[in-house]
Amino acid sequence: MSVLEIARLRLRDGVTVAAFVEQNARLEREYISILPGYLSGSRQTTVTDDGTWVISVGWASSADADASMASFADAPAAKSFMALVDPESMTMERMTEIPAPTSRRTANATALYLEGIRDGQAREAVTAYTGERYTQHSTGVRDGVEGFVEFFEGFVERNPERQIEIVRAFEDGPYVFVHCYQSLGSGATKWVTTDLFDTDGNDKIVEHWDVISSFTGANPAGRTQVDGATEITDLDKTETNKARVREFVQRVLVDGDGAAAPEYISATTYLQHNAQAGDGLEGLGALLKQLAHQGITMTYKNVFKLIGQGNFVVTYSLVDMGGQELAVFDLFRLEDGMIVEHWDNMEPVPPAAELVNGGKF
């Protein structure tokens, strides 16, 4: 879990505020900002009326905070900084973030799903859980409360028997990701939905993107599009895991450097939930070889969103698959900095003439 360190100090006699501000900025620029685990932009400096300076710094984990303290005394910028500080006045304290098991943002997103769609209370749910605007990117659904009601009242009427299960849900800042399984008409049709919600300052939903595809059952590895790990762990590694996936996506998926995949995907454990792929790097390679044999290329044209919490990171991208533009969610689970599990969901991007909202992105 992330931690916040707070230092309180006073300046040595004769030290000017301008001199201290200059060295404080140098310390952040040359030392703090380049350390592993530093939460970018988190360092804040204030001064009280009695001349006490208060400096707070956020770290991804206690281990990162400990490492920064261990190397602090030897850093040239730190030595110059401490030369201006009265050492007798300096105190340190540390606070650990305790995240709520389910925040109001996630609760609102899942309630819109379960109450509005599963329970058939479309108007009541969309009114309760959305904000002053509700910008929609779901195929066939118009913007706003009335767009949601128009679409889902008809959906409920056409599908009187609905089983909807939220398999995974996590959040990152104002964003909430939901991974859902739907069975309609006693299993006559089955769907996998991946949804991304943006929320406002009151945790109400203001924008929504989704991808919907058919549930196809077991893949060559015997896995489905929704089974597998669900527990969110390693909250202190959220930013590190996001950075790893961001680098993987850029190098391997966008730039097309397939040879770099083993730098990011575990060679010992890679559980695959793609409907056509087997486990491991071998399974991924076999799928790509099969596509190449069919003359199908897969190009990630734009990565629109990347969010994560703990060991889970998800991306939402525009992908060209053999000339067909697709909206694609890729969900990754990481252990020790390596990708060990992957789910995806793909949906064709509708032609512009068929759009009833601003489009998939």
C-alpha positions, 0 to 999 in steps of 0.5 A, a space after each residue: 500500500 502507498 505511504 505518505 511521509 511528512 517532514 517538519 523542520 525549521 531553518 538554521 539561523 541566517 538562512 533565507 527563505 529564497 535560499 531554502 526554496 532553491 535547495 528544496 527544488 534542487 532536492 526534488 529535481 535531482 534526487 526525490 523525483 528519480 527514485 523508484 516508487 516516488 509518486 510523481 507530483 505528490 511532493 508538497 512543501 508548505 510553511 506555517 505561520 511560526 516558520 515551521 516547514 512541512 514537506 510531504 512525499 508519497 511513495 508507492 510502498 513502505 519499502 520504497 520510502 525506506 530505500 529513499 531514506 537509506 540513500 538520502 545522506 549520501 546524495 549531494 542535493 540532500 547534503 546541500 539541503 540539510 546544510 540549511 536545516 536545523 537538525 534539532 527541529 526536524 521530525 518525521 512521520 509516516 502514514 499508510 493508505 488504507 483503501 476501502 474494499 469497495 469505494 462509492 465509485 465502484 459501487 455506483 458502476 456495479 449498481 448501474 449494471 445490476 440494478 439497471 440491467 439485471 433487475 430491469 430498473 433502467 430509469 431508477 438506476 441511471 438517474 441514481 448513479 450518473 452525474 450531470 452528464 452521461 456521455 455514452 460510447 456503447 454501440 447503439 446507446 444514445 447519450 444521457 439518461 433517456 438514451 440509457 432508458 430507451 435502449 435498456 427498457 427495450 433490452 429488458 423486454 426482449 430478454 425477460 430472463 437475465 443472469 448477470 455476474 460482475 466477475 472483476 471490478 477495480 478502479 484507478 482515480 476517477 475510472 472504474 473497470 468492470 468485467 462482466 458475464 451475461 447469460 440471457 434466456 437460460 443460456 440461449 445467448 451468452 456475452 462477455 462485457 468489459 466496461 470503463 466508467 469515468 466519474 465526477 467529484 461526487 463519484 457519479 458516472 459521467 462517461 462510459 466505454 464498453 466492448 461486448 462479444 459472444 462468450 465462446 467457452 473454453 479455449 485451447 488451454 481450457 480457459 474461458 474469457 472470464 474465469 481465472 484470478 479475481 483477487 486484487 493484491 499488491 496495491 503498493 505496486 500499482 504504479 510500477 505495474 502500470 508502467 510495465 504494461 505501458 512499456 509492453 504495449 508500446 514496444 510489443 503491441 504498438 511498435 510491433 517488437 514481438 522479440 521483446 515480449 519475453 521481457 514482459 511476459 513470464 516464461 514460466 506462467 502465462 495463463 491465457 484467456 483469449 478465445 483462440 490462444 493456448 497458455 504460455 509464450 508458445 500459445 501466443 506465438 502459435 496464434 500469431 503464426 496462424 493469423 499470419 498464415 491467413 494473411 491477417 495482421 494485427 496492429 495496435 493503432 492507438 492506446 486510448 486508456 490505461 488504468 490499474 489497481 494492484 496486480 491488475 492493469 487494463 488497456 483500451 485500444 483501437 486495433 486494426 485486425 486484417 483491415 477491420 477496426 476493433 475496439 479492444 480491452 486487454 486485461 493483464 495480471 502481473 506478479 513480480 513485474 511480469 505479466 502472468 495472465 491475460 484476458 481480452 475482449 474485441 468488438 468491431 468499430 461501427 461505421 460512422 454512418 451507424 453511430 448514435 453517439 460519439 463513437 467507441 472512443 
